[in-house]
Amino acid sequence: MEIVKFKKGKSNIYELEFDNGLKFKLFDDVIVKYNLIGNKRLDSKKFEEIVLYNDSLGAYYDSIKKLNTKLRSEVEIREFLKKKEYSSDIIDKTIERLKKDGYLNRALYIKSYINDAFRFNNDGPDKIKRNLNKLGFNDNEIEDYLDLDFKEKAIKLIDKKVKVNNKYSNYLLKEHINNYLINLGYPRELYMDYLNNIKINNKDILKKDTIILIKKYQKKYENDTLKYFIRDKLYKKGYNSEEISEVLNESLL
């Protein structure tokens, strides 16, 4: 094979045309390494070597572009290169080169990920840890960077939920908040003492629930039957007997 034409493309890419009509794009690094301007004749073995080296540069440069937008983990870069259809061997070598050149700093990635999660979303430490596990990091690496005030963050989330509550009884609200925080990845020991000590005035919500139930069932039940039926419904919603009796007596006069 003989190179018959060089054409400068975008950035650091050249398009080469061979005497057999084949056109191939190579990085300028490859052209310099193999002295392709001065040595234009290639056998098939040398051509395969050049193609392999060019692909390895492509994988490296693609990774750098990806990493320049934001930090990535090794798992993310591997997945990215697989989608680019690079071979497993080239991916492995690219990862090693990126590590050597300081682009895949595990500690820096973990610290940055945790700080961003703490500042910009509501995820708790357990969820953050699970997400980092999926990205290839182990618990020992992660624990050192989870020393942030997640308890205060959980308390703020609780206060916010209590403030906007307009439909849950004291019991159901606490149950709802507990499930909400567990799903966000907050350990119960961080917030349960605070949550248990919250006192919520149920009366307005209880009145609202009572009126809704009366309107819904007053044609089906009458007098004491209606009262007992509604009492049972309200009790299951988490209201206590004293509260129910007071509101029922007011509402069913």
N, C-alpha and C positions, 0 to 999 in steps of 0.2 A: 504493500500500500504506500502511496506517495501523496503527500499534502500538496495540493495545487493552488489553494487559495486560503487566505486569512481575512476574516472580516470582523472588525471591532463592533461588539454589541453593547448593551447597557452595562453600566457599572464595570465590574472586572471580568466580563465574559467575552470570549472570542468564539466565533463560529468558524470551524475548519471544514474545508471541502476536500475530499480525497479523489484520486483519479478514477475510482470505481463508482463515483457519483454519491457516495456516502457523505452526509453532512453531520457534524458533531460539534456540540458546544462544550468548551473547556474553560476553566478558570485560568487567569493569567499566571497564577502560581504554578500550574501544571506545565504551561508552556515554558516557563523559565526553568523549572526543575529538570525537564527532559530535553531542554534546548531544541524545541520543535521548529524554531525559525531557521536554525542552522542545520538541523538534521531532519529532513523532511521525509525520509523513507522509514517505514515501520513494518516489522513483521507482526504476525497475529499475536504472539506472546507478549511483545512489548505494548501492543495496542490494548490488550486486556489489562495489563498492569497500569497503564495510563488511565483507563476507564475506571478501574477500581479506586485509584488514588483520587481521581476527580470526584467520584461519588462520596468518598470520605470527607473531602473538603466541602462538598455540598451539604452533607449532613451537619458538619460543624458550623458552617455559616448560617444555615437555617435555624440551628439551635440558638446561636448568638442573637439573631434577630428576634426570636421568640423571647429570649431571656432579657432583651433590652426593653421590652414592654413592661415586664414585671418579673419578680422572682418566681422561679419554677422549681419543683422538686424533681428528683431523678425519675420518679414514676411518671410524672407529667411529660417530661422530655422524651422518655422512651415511648409513651403512647403517641406523642406528636410525630416522632420519627417513623413509627410503624404506619401511621396514616399516610405518611409521605412515601411509603413503600420502600424504605431502605432495608437492606438485609440485616439479619440479627448480628452478624459479625461486625458490620459497619457501625451499627447502633452501639454495641459494646465498646468498640474502640473510641467512638465519639464521646460516650459517657466518661470514659477514663481520661480523655483529653480535657474535657470540660472540668472535671474534678481537679486535675493537675493545674489548670489555668485559673482556678478559683471561682468558677462560675456556678458550681453546685456546692455551696457552703451550707451544710445541714443545720448548724446552729443558727446561722443568720436567717435561714428560711423559717425555722420554727419560731424564733423570737418575733420576726416580722408578722407571721401568720397570726400568732396569739395576740399581739398588740392591735392588729387591725380588727380582729374578731371582737376584742374587748371594747374597742372604741366605736365601731361602726355597726355592730349588730347585737342581738340579745343572747347569743349563744353562751351557755355556761361551760365550766371547765370539762365536764365529762363529754359533752358533745364535741368540743374543740379537740379533745384528745382522740375521740373516735375518728374524726375527720382527718387528723394528722396520721393516725394509724393506717388509714386507707391510702395515704400518700407515701407510705413506706417508712414512717418513723416509729420507733419503739417508745414505750412508756418512760423508760429511764432518760431518754433524750428530752422528752417533752416536759417532765415534771419540774425540771429546774427553772422553766420559764412561765410556770403557772402561778407564780407567787403574786397575783394581782388581787385587788379587793372585790372578789366575786360576791361576797356576802352583802356588801353595800349595794352592789348592782341588783342582787335579788330583792333586797328590801325596797329599792326604788320601783322595781317591776310590780311588787305586791301593792305598794301604795297607789300606783297608777291604776291597777285593776280595781282596787277598793273604791277609788275616787269616781270611776265611771260606772260602777255597778248600779244597775237599775232594775234588775230582774231576779237576782239570786238571794236566797235567804242566807243567814249567817253560815250555816252548815254547808250548804251547796256552794257558796262562794269560795269558802276555804278549800273545799274539795276541788273545785274548778281551778283555783290558783295553784294548788299543789300539783295537779296533773299537768298544768301549763308549764310550770317550772321544771318538773321531771322531764318532760319532752324536750325542753330547751337545754337539758344537761346540767341542771343544778342539783347537787346532792342534798338530800332532805336535811341533813344536820346543819347546813348553812343557814336555813331560813325557818325551820319549823317552830322554834321558840318564839320568834317574832310573829309568825302567822297565827299561832295558837293564842297569843295575847291580844289580838285585834278584836275590838268590840264594834259590832255593826248594828245600827238601829234598823231593825227589820220592819218596823210598823208600816211605813209608807208602801214598801214592796208587798207586805202581807195584805194590806188593804186592797192593793191593785189585783193581786192574785185571787183574793176572796171574791171581789166583784166579778171578775172574769168567770170564776167557777159558778157563782150564783146565776149569772145570765145564761150560762151554758146548760145548767142542770135543773133550773127551777120548774121547767115544764115536765120534767121526768119524775122529780121527787118533790115531796111537800113536807113542810113543818120539820119535826124532829128527824125524819128520814133524810131530808135534805141537809140538815145541820150535821148529822153524823157522817154523811157521805163526804161533805166538803171538809169536815174536820180531818177525816182520814187522808184525803188528798193533800191537805196542807201539811199534815204531820210528815207525810212521805217526802215533802219538799224541804224538810229540815227545820220547820218552825216548831217551837215548843208549845206545850199544851196551854200554858197560861196566856201566851200571846194570842193563840188561836181563839181561845174562849172570849177574850176581850174584844177582838175585832169582829168575831162572829156575832156577838151580842149587839154590837153597834150596827152591823150591816144587815141583820135580819130582824130588826125592830119592826 
